Every structure is written in structure tokens, then in C-alpha cells.
Amino acid sequence: MNRLRRSGEWSVVLFVVALLAFNPPVLSIFSVPELVFGIPILYLYIFIAWGGAIALLAMNVSGLIDDDEALSPRVQGQLPERLPEDLEEAPPGGTGAEREER
């Protein structure tokens, strides 16, 4: 459960960091009239930051999914046999309550 809690905490941290990364004050830092490989620096920053946020989120979510599957209960051994009275069908138009009264 500790790992599950840690993944949840990382989700919150990732959200806050992404929120700060796309705020106008941070974006204004990269809003300069220079080009890198013919691409404006602001567009390059947005593309890389967005891709990084998606990659980090994918790694964190896969950790959450693996933890959930590890915590799911597993039934071991044989299943109990059903009794013949459990297999009886309810009479047409009858309800389960009427069946129990008999």
C-alpha cells in the first residue's frame, strides 16, 4: 500500500509541476524571437514540456495499475459446489420471495 500511496503523491506533484510549467510567467521566459532548428523556442518548450508531462504521467499510471492488480483478491482452491435447490428456477411470474415461502 505504501507504493500505491507514493504513486498517488507523485500524481499530485506532477499536476502541480505541469500547472506551473504552463503558467504565463514561465511561458514568457521562453517567448524570445530566437529559433532552434527553425522552431521558435516557445513552441519547442511547450512541445517538450507537454511530452515530458505525458511520459511521466504514463510511467506513474502504469505503476498505479500494476499496484491495483497486485492488491486484487485471488480465490485459491476449489469453488464450493452448488446445491440442487440453488439451481431450481423460479416459477413463471413468481419472485424470489415467493420461492422462499415454499
FIKOLZA-1660 file (N, C-alpha, C; in steps of 0.1 Angstrom, whole numbers, plus 5000, padded with zeros to 4 digits):
% residues 102
   i   px   py   pz ch aa at
   1 5008 4988 5000  A  M  N
   1 5000 5000 5000  A  M CA
   1 5009 5013 5000  A  M  C
   2 5021 5011 5005  A  N  N
   2 5030 5023 5006  A  N CA
   2 5033 5028 4992  A  N  C
   3 5035 5018 4983  A  R  N
   3 5038 5022 4969  A  R CA
   3 5027 5028 4962  A  R  C
   4 5015 5023 4965  A  L  N
   4 5003 5029 4959  A  L CA
   4 5001 5044 4964  A  L  C
   5 5003 5046 4977  A  R  N
   5 5002 5060 4982  A  R CA
   5 5013 5069 4976  A  R  C
   6 5025 5063 4974  A  R  N
   6 5036 5071 4968  A  R CA
   6 5032 5075 4954  A  R  C
   7 5026 5066 4946  A  S  N
   7 5022 5069 4933  A  S CA
   7 5011 5080 4932  A  S  C
   8 5002 5079 4942  A  G  N
   8 4992 5090 4943  A  G CA
   8 4998 5103 4946  A  G  C
   9 5009 5103 4955  A  E  N
   9 5015 5116 4958  A  E CA
   9 5023 5121 4946  A  E  C
  10 5029 5112 4938  A  W  N
  10 5036 5117 4926  A  W CA
  10 5026 5122 4916  A  W  C
  11 5014 5117 4916  A  S  N
  11 5004 5123 4907  A  S CA
  11 5001 5138 4910  A  S  C
  12 5000 5141 4923  A  V  N
  12 4998 5154 4927  A  V CA
  12 5010 5163 4924  A  V  C
  13 5022 5158 4927  A  V  N
  13 5034 5166 4923  A  V CA
  13 5035 5168 4908  A  V  C
  14 5032 5159 4900  A  L  N
  14 5032 5160 4886  A  L CA
  14 5022 5171 4881  A  L  C
  15 5010 5170 4887  A  F  N
  15 5000 5180 4884  A  F CA
  15 5004 5194 4887  A  F  C
  16 5010 5196 4899  A  V  N
  16 5015 5210 4903  A  V CA
  16 5026 5214 4894  A  V  C
  17 5035 5206 4891  A  V  N
  17 5047 5210 4882  A  V CA
  17 5042 5213 4868  A  V  C
  18 5033 5205 4863  A  A  N
  18 5027 5208 4850  A  A CA
  18 5019 5221 4850  A  A  C
  19 5012 5224 4861  A  L  N
  19 5005 5236 4862  A  L CA
  19 5014 5248 4862  A  L  C
  20 5025 5247 4869  A  L  N
  20 5035 5258 4870  A  L CA
  20 5042 5259 4856  A  L  C
  21 5045 5248 4850  A  A  N
  21 5052 5249 4837  A  A CA
  21 5045 5256 4826  A  A  C
  22 5032 5256 4827  A  F  N
  22 5024 5262 4816  A  F CA
  22 5017 5275 4820  A  F  C
  23 5022 5281 4831  A  N  N
  23 5017 5294 4836  A  N CA
  23 5023 5305 4827  A  N  C
  24 5016 5316 4825  A  P  N
  24 5022 5327 4816  A  P CA
  24 5035 5332 4821  A  P  C
  25 5038 5334 4834  A  P  N
  25 5051 5339 4837  A  P CA
  25 5063 5329 4833  A  P  C
  26 5061 5316 4834  A  V  N
  26 5071 5307 4829  A  V CA
  26 5071 5307 4814  A  V  C
  27 5060 5308 4807  A  L  N
  27 5060 5308 4793  A  L CA
  27 5066 5321 4787  A  L  C
  28 5065 5332 4795  A  S  N
  28 5071 5344 4790  A  S CA
  28 5087 5343 4790  A  S  C
  29 5092 5334 4798  A  I  N
  29 5107 5333 4798  A  I CA
  29 5111 5328 4784  A  I  C
  30 5104 5319 4778  A  F  N
  30 5107 5313 4766  A  F CA
  30 5102 5320 4754  A  F  C
  31 5095 5331 4756  A  S  N
  31 5089 5339 4745  A  S CA
  31 5100 5349 4740  A  S  C
  32 5110 5344 4733  A  V  N
  32 5120 5352 4727  A  V CA
  32 5120 5350 4712  A  V  C
  33 5125 5360 4705  A  P  N
  33 5125 5359 4690  A  P CA
  33 5136 5351 4684  A  P  C
  34 5140 5340 4690  A  E  N
  34 5151 5332 4685  A  E CA
  34 5146 5318 4681  A  E  C
  35 5153 5312 4672  A  L  N
  35 5149 5299 4666  A  L CA
  35 5159 5288 4669  A  L  C
  36 5155 5276 4672  A  V  N
  36 5163 5265 4674  A  V CA
  36 5159 5255 4663  A  V  C
  37 5167 5251 4654  A  F  N
  37 5164 5243 4642  A  F CA
  37 5152 5248 4635  A  F  C
  38 5151 5261 4634  A  G  N
  38 5140 5267 4627  A  G CA
  38 5126 5268 4634  A  G  C
  39 5127 5264 4647  A  I  N
  39 5114 5264 4655  A  I CA
  39 5116 5274 4666  A  I  C
  40 5105 5282 4668  A  P  N
  40 5106 5292 4679  A  P CA
  40 5108 5285 4693  A  P  C
  41 5115 5291 4701  A  I  N
  41 5119 5285 4714  A  I CA
  41 5106 5282 4723  A  I  C
  42 5096 5291 4722  A  L  N
  42 5084 5289 4730  A  L CA
  42 5077 5277 4725  A  L  C
  43 5076 5275 4712  A  Y  N
  43 5069 5263 4707  A  Y CA
  43 5077 5250 4711  A  Y  C
  44 5090 5251 4710  A  L  N
  44 5098 5239 4713  A  L CA
  44 5097 5236 4728  A  L  C
  45 5096 5246 4737  A  Y  N
  45 5094 5244 4751  A  Y CA
  45 5081 5238 4754  A  Y  C
  46 5070 5243 4748  A  I  N
  46 5057 5237 4750  A  I CA
  46 5057 5223 4746  A  I  C
  47 5062 5220 4734  A  F  N
  47 5062 5206 4729  A  F CA
  47 5070 5197 4738  A  F  C
  48 5081 5201 4743  A  I  N
  48 5090 5192 4751  A  I CA
  48 5083 5191 4765  A  I  C
  49 5078 5202 4771  A  A  N
  49 5072 5201 4784  A  A CA
  49 5060 5192 4784  A  A  C
  50 5052 5194 4773  A  W  N
  50 5039 5186 4772  A  W CA
  50 5042 5171 4771  A  W  C
  51 5052 5168 4762  A  G  N
  51 5056 5154 4760  A  G CA
  51 5062 5148 4773  A  G  C
  52 5070 5156 4780  A  G  N
  52 5076 5152 4793  A  G CA
  52 5065 5149 4803  A  G  C
  53 5055 5158 4804  A  A  N
  53 5044 5155 4813  A  A CA
  53 5036 5143 4810  A  A  C
  54 5034 5140 4797  A  I  N
  54 5027 5128 4793  A  I CA
  54 5035 5116 4796  A  I  C
  55 5048 5116 4793  A  A  N
  55 5056 5105 4796  A  A CA
  55 5057 5102 4811  A  A  C
  56 5058 5112 4819  A  L  N
  56 5059 5110 4834  A  L CA
  56 5045 5105 4839  A  L  C
  57 5034 5110 4833  A  L  N
  57 5021 5105 4837  A  L CA
  57 5019 5091 4833  A  L  C
  58 5024 5087 4822  A  A  N
  58 5023 5073 4817  A  A CA
  58 5030 5064 4826  A  A  C
  59 5042 5068 4830  A  M  N
  59 5050 5059 4840  A  M CA
  59 5043 5058 4853  A  M  C
  60 5037 5069 4858  A  N  N
  60 5031 5069 4871  A  N CA
  60 5018 5061 4870  A  N  C
  61 5010 5062 4860  A  V  N
  61 4998 5055 4859  A  V CA
  61 5000 5040 4857  A  V  C
  62 5011 5036 4850  A  S  N
  62 5014 5022 4849  A  S CA
  62 5017 5016 4862  A  S  C
  63 5024 5024 4871  A  G  N
  63 5027 5020 4884  A  G CA
  63 5014 5018 4893  A  G  C
  64 5004 5027 4891  A  L  N
  64 4992 5026 4898  A  L CA
  64 4984 5014 4893  A  L  C
  65 4984 5011 4881  A  I  N
  65 4977 4999 4875  A  I CA
  65 4983 4986 4880  A  I  C
  66 4996 4985 4880  A  D  N
  66 5003 4973 4885  A  D CA
  66 5000 4971 4900  A  D  C
  67 5000 4982 4908  A  D  N
  67 4997 4981 4922  A  D CA
  67 4983 4976 4924  A  D  C
  68 4973 4981 4916  A  D  N
  68 4959 4977 4918  A  D CA
  68 4957 4962 4915  A  D  C
  69 4964 4957 4905  A  E  N
  69 4963 4943 4901  A  E CA
  69 4969 4935 4912  A  E  C
  70 4980 4939 4918  A  A  N
  70 4987 4932 4929  A  A CA
  70 4978 4931 4941  A  A  C
  71 4970 4941 4943  A  L  N
  71 4961 4941 4955  A  L CA
  71 4948 4934 4953  A  L  C
  72 4944 4930 4941  A  S  N
  72 4931 4924 4939  A  S CA
  72 4931 4910 4945  A  S  C
  73 4920 4906 4952  A  P  N
  73 4920 4893 4958  A  P CA
  73 4920 4882 4948  A  P  C
  74 4926 4871 4952  A  R  N
  74 4926 4859 4944  A  R CA
  74 4920 4848 4952  A  R  C
  75 4911 4841 4945  A  V  N
  75 4905 4829 4952  A  V CA
  75 4913 4817 4949  A  V  C
  76 4917 4810 4959  A  Q  N
  76 4925 4798 4957  A  Q CA
  76 4917 4786 4962  A  Q  C
  77 4920 4775 4955  A  G  N
  77 4913 4763 4959  A  G CA
  77 4900 4761 4950  A  G  C
  78 4892 4751 4954  A  Q  N
  78 4881 4748 4946  A  Q CA
  78 4869 4756 4950  A  Q  C
  79 4860 4759 4941  A  L  N
  79 4848 4766 4944  A  L CA
  79 4838 4757 4950  A  L  C
  80 4830 4761 4959  A  P  N
  80 4820 4752 4965  A  P CA
  80 4810 4748 4955  A  P  C
  81 4805 4735 4957  A  E  N
  81 4795 4730 4947  A  E CA
  81 4782 4737 4950  A  E  C
  82 4774 4738 4940  A  R  N
  82 4761 4744 4942  A  R CA
  82 4751 4733 4945  A  R  C
  83 4743 4737 4954  A  L  N
  83 4732 4727 4959  A  L CA
  83 4721 4726 4948  A  L  C
  84 4715 4715 4947  A  P  N
  84 4704 4713 4936  A  P CA
  84 4693 4723 4938  A  P  C
  85 4690 4727 4951  A  E  N
  85 4679 4736 4953  A  E CA
  85 4683 4751 4948  A  E  C
  86 4696 4754 4948  A  D  N
  86 4700 4766 4942  A  D CA
  86 4698 4767 4927  A  D  C
  87 4697 4756 4921  A  L  N
  87 4696 4755 4906  A  L CA
  87 4682 4756 4902  A  L  C
  88 4672 4754 4911  A  E  N
  88 4658 4754 4907  A  E CA
  88 4655 4768 4901  A  E  C
  89 4646 4768 4891  A  E  N
  89 4642 4780 4886  A  E CA
  89 4629 4785 4893  A  E  C
  90 4628 4798 4894  A  A  N
  90 4616 4804 4900  A  A CA
  90 4604 4801 4891  A  A  C
  91 4592 4799 4897  A  P  N
  91 4580 4797 4889  A  P CA
  91 4577 4809 4880  A  P  C
  92 4571 4807 4869  A  P  N
  92 4568 4818 4860  A  P CA
  92 4559 4828 4867  A  P  C
  93 4564 4841 4866  A  G  N
  93 4556 4851 4873  A  G CA
  93 4559 4853 4887  A  G  C
  94 4567 4844 4893  A  G  N
  94 4569 4844 4907  A  G CA
  94 4582 4852 4910  A  G  C
  95 4583 4856 4922  A  T  N
  95 4595 4863 4927  A  T CA
  95 4604 4854 4936  A  T  C
  96 4615 4859 4939  A  G  N
  96 4624 4851 4948  A  G CA
  96 4618 4850 4962  A  G  C
  97 4610 4860 4966  A  A  N
  97 4604 4860 4980  A  A CA
  97 4593 4848 4980  A  A  C
  98 4586 4847 4969  A  E  N
  98 4576 4836 4969  A  E CA
  98 4582 4823 4969  A  E  C
  99 4594 4821 4963  A  R  N
  99 4601 4809 4963  A  R CA
  99 4606 4805 4977  A  R  C
 100 4610 4815 4985  A  E  N
 100 4614 4812 4998  A  E CA
 100 4603 4808 5008  A  E  C
 101 4591 4813 5005  A  E  N
 101 4579 4809 5013  A  E CA
 101 4576 4795 5012  A  E  C
 102 4579 4788 5001  A  R  N
 102 4575 4774 4999  A  R CA
 102 4583 4765 5007  A  R  C
% end
